[in-house]
């Protein structure tokens, strides 16, 4: 019975080591997670800017085609390009 009690009592190092490792894990996880979040946000902003740029080019192209009747108009295909 005394041997069973001796095995069940952790040393005082456990009360220091385990919380330190837990806090260290939280800090490292927070740092890595915030970096991943910043990278994902930057990627989304870049995609949105490219999407707006493509839309602006498309709108400018359609405006130019609309102001010049008979030149490259959108025929039955709807692509707006010249037929080959």
Steps between C-alpha positions, in 0.01 A plus 500: 500500500783743571658422159174595325499839672864567411433454127191721495666820628666709228811698579494874547666534158168399340329802654757727335577316176147423379359858528815644340471262204128576472556877499788465254275298268227764517747780421661315208157403366379859523806629313475239225124544469522878473765471227285254305200732537699800372622299201148379417360853531772638271428230244128582505575871454728420206232284338239772549729763345569275201128433463425875502778562249359236264150645537627851423682376189191311390280807554745720307511249215120480483472880512749531213316240296167667568622843387625367163206339321586233250846431641531169687147510637358215698333274248289191560788333684508769765876482536567841352803376308565474130384181328762283335 
